Amino acid sequence: MRRIVPNIYSDDLAASKSFYIDFLGMDMAMDLGWIVTFASKENPTAQINIFQNEEGKNLDNASVFLSIELPDVDKMYERAKEFGHKVVYDIRNENWGVRRFFVKDPNGATINLLTHL
């Protein structure tokens, strides 16, 4: 395998663009209108796809859980609060050697942002 890319469905691609570009600082690698691919600036193979919910299905992305390792999780925690994103697990050091917090993306997916200690 060369890479694995998670996919999330969205009712609001504009909110997703703001979350992944403005908050997380990712690049928009592709925008076809019905799918948007975001890529890490530092590692372009680290990507996520957001698909427009064209069929109007009742979305339940609550079970989607992604982990993203960052160089400065404390900075991202402050940014999450500044942007008004819903933090669902407050920042803390875990006994297995990571510092992390969980934030909801606009589609209901939980994003685990972490730094190894």
N, C-alpha and C positions, 0 to 999 in steps of 0.2 A: 504494500500500500504506500502511496505517496502522500496522501493526506485524507482527512475526514472533515467534511464541512457540514455543520448543523444547519437545518432549515426550520424556519418559524413562519407560520401564517399570520397575516396582519390585516386588520380592518382600517389601518391608518398608516400608510407608507411614509407620509410626511413626518409623523411623530417618530417613526422608527429611524428615519434619516437624522433627525435632530439628536436622538439618543446615541446612535452609533457613531455619528460624525462629530457633533458638537460636544457631547459628554465624554464618550470613550476615546475620541480623537482618531477614529479609524478613517481610512480613505474609502471613497466610493469607487469600487473597481469596475462595476457594471450597473447600468440602470436601463432596463428594457421596458419600464412602465409597469409590468406585472411581476417582475422580480428585481430585487436590488441586492447586489453583493458588496459587502464591506470587507476590507482587508486591513490588517495591521500595517502601520507605517514601517515598523521595524522588521516584521516577518510577513511578507506578502502571501505566504501560503496559509497563514492563520486567518481564516475567513468565516463569514456567516452569511447565509442567504435569507432574505426576508421576501416571502411570496405574498402578493395581493390575494386576499380572500375573495376571489371572483365569484364563487358559487354562493356566497352569503351564508356559509355554514356557521353554526353556533360554535365559536372557537373556544377551546379550553387548552390554552398553552400553560396552564398552571402546573402541569407535570413536567414541562421543559425546564431543565436545570443545567446551565452551562458554567464552567469554571474558566476564568481568565486570569493568568498570572501577570502581574504588573511590577514595574520596578519600585513604585511608590504608592502603596495602597492607601496610606493616610491622606495623600493629596487627592486621590479619587474619592475618598469618603467625604472630604470637604466639598468637592465638586458636586457630588450627589446631593448634598444638602443645599448647596447654592442653586442647583438646577431644579430643586423641588421633587426629585425622584424618590419614590417610596422605598426606604430602607426597611427590610423585613427581618434582618438579623444584624444587630449592632456590631461595630468593629471591635475585635478582640484578638488576643493571642491565644492560639489553641495549643494544647499540650503536646501535639505531634509536630510542632515546629513551623506553623504558618500563622500569619496575621491576616484576618479576612473580615469581610462583611458581605451581606446579600442585598441586592437591589433588584426591584422589578423593572423590566423593560416595558415599553408602552403596550406590548401585546400580552402581558401577563406572565412572561417567562422570568424565572429567577436567575439572576446572574451573580455567581460567587466570584467576587474580586478578591485576589489574594496576593501576598508576597511571602516567600519563604524566609524565615528568620535565620 
